[in-house]
């Protein structure tokens, strides 16, 4: 699923770059594009444990008086248990705001924890902002997801995808996020796939 999303983002980025003229035009003033990210934690604490974290935060595009605010970041990936493995992959892509539209994309603040002996916690979270034009809003949240493998030899696998919608002069509020996936028992397995998409 992640490879499909990244391929789509790459195609969109290439299309945006290819549509830009080669000459140096004057900048369009008034747009605000704020991107945060950062504040991530990746820890392998248990004996013979392994923690693997990949976090990508791409800012949005704002023209004229549009605002494209993208957060992401503040994700935790921790392998506490002996012989445990925690793998976290988080991608947050900002939206596009033109005119007086606002495309606020949040995502981030995800937790992936392998706590049990020999446990495995795998988390993949993708949040892609929407498009707002005119007086539109297109707020996309996602994020705040928890994936926990606490039982001995347990496995927790969580995949969360949140896609923002398009707002012309109206609102398109896509929330998603706040999902929990936990494998608490001995040798237990928990798998969760959540897709939230706006129109």
TAUR-V741002 format. One record per residue. N is the residue number from 0. RES is the residue in one small letter. NEAR is the number of other ideal C-beta (glycine too) atoms within 12 Angstrom. D_CENTER is the distance of its C-alpha to the mean C-alpha in Angstrom with 2 decimals. Layout:
n=(N N)
res=(RES RES)
near=(NEAR NEAR)
d_center=(D_CENTER D_CENTER)
This chain:
n=(0 1 2 3 4 5 6 7 8 9 10 11 12 13 14 15 16 17 18 19 20 21 22 23 24 25 26 27 28 29 30 31 32 33 34 35 36 37 38 39 40 41 42 43 44 45 46 47 48 49 50 51 52 53 54 55 56 57 58 59 60 61 62 63 64 65 66 67 68 69 70 71 72 73 74 75 76 77 78 79 80 81 82 83 84 85 86 87 88 89 90 91 92 93 94 95 96 97 98 99 100 101 102 103 104 105 106 107 108 109 110 111 112 113 114 115 116 117 118 119 120 121 122 123 124 125 126 127 128 129 130 131 132 133 134 135 136 137 138 139 140 141 142 143 144 145 146 147 148 149 150 151 152 153 154 155 156 157 158 159 160 161 162 163 164 165 166 167 168 169 170 171 172 173 174 175 176 177 178 179 180 181 182 183 184 185 186 187 188 189 190 191 192 193 194 195 196 197 198)
res=(x x x x x x x x x x x x x x x x x x x x x x x x x x x x x x x x x x x x x x x x x x x x x x x x x x x x x x x x x x x x x x x x x x x x x x x x x x x x x x x x x x x x x x x x x x x x x x x x x x x x x x x x x x x x x x x x x x x x x x x x x x x x x x x x x x x x x x x x x x x x x x x x x x x x x x x x x x x x x x x x x x x x x x x x x x x x x x x x x x x x x x x x x x x x x x x x x x x x x x x)
near=(20 24 13 16 29 22 13 20 25 18 14 24 22 13 13 16 13 11 11 13 9 8 6 7 8 7 10 16 11 16 26 26 29 24 30 26 29 17 18 29 25 25 24 25 22 26 14 15 31 29 32 25 31 23 36 33 35 34 29 45 35 36 25 22 21 36 35 39 35 43 39 40 29 24 42 34 39 37 38 30 34 21 21 41 37 43 34 43 34 49 42 47 44 45 50 40 43 32 27 24 40 40 47 42 54 42 50 39 30 48 36 48 45 46 35 36 25 29 43 41 50 40 49 39 54 47 53 44 52 45 39 45 30 22 19 32 36 43 36 48 36 43 39 28 41 33 45 40 46 32 27 23 25 34 36 41 32 40 31 45 38 43 35 46 31 29 35 20 17 19 24 30 26 36 27 32 32 22 31 24 35 32 36 22 18 17 18 23 24 30 22 27 22 30 24 30 23 34 15)
d_center=(13.45 11.06 14.04 14.56 11.20 11.66 15.25 14.63 12.61 15.47 18.05 16.80 16.87 20.29 21.55 20.73 22.48 25.37 26.04 26.61 30.35 31.72 33.83 32.83 32.59 32.54 29.24 28.51 28.62 27.03 23.35 20.83 17.44 15.93 12.97 12.50 10.21 12.47 14.01 12.64 15.24 16.28 19.71 22.13 24.76 26.77 29.65 28.76 25.07 22.20 18.65 16.31 12.98 10.98 8.35 7.94 7.66 9.81 11.86 13.25 16.93 19.53 23.22 26.26 25.41 21.85 19.01 15.43 13.68 10.11 9.11 6.17 8.41 10.90 9.77 12.93 14.13 17.87 20.65 23.51 25.88 28.50 27.63 24.09 20.95 17.33 14.73 11.02 8.54 4.96 3.99 3.66 7.06 9.63 12.28 16.01 18.66 22.36 25.54 24.88 21.61 18.51 14.93 12.99 9.17 7.84 4.72 5.66 9.11 8.71 12.09 13.39 17.19 20.07 23.03 25.84 28.32 27.24 24.00 20.84 17.28 14.61 10.96 8.34 4.96 3.63 3.72 6.91 9.52 13.07 16.44 19.01 22.59 25.80 25.33 22.14 19.16 16.11 13.96 10.52 9.11 7.09 6.34 9.72 10.04 13.01 14.32 17.90 20.73 23.68 26.62 28.75 27.76 24.98 21.80 18.52 16.00 12.87 10.62 8.40 7.71 7.74 9.73 11.60 15.34 18.17 20.47 23.82 25.85 24.38 21.23 18.28 16.31 13.55 12.39 11.18 9.64 12.30 13.03 15.33 16.58 19.65 22.42 25.16 28.39 30.25 29.06 26.70 23.72 20.80 18.47 15.91 14.14 12.67 12.15 12.22 13.35 15.34 18.50)
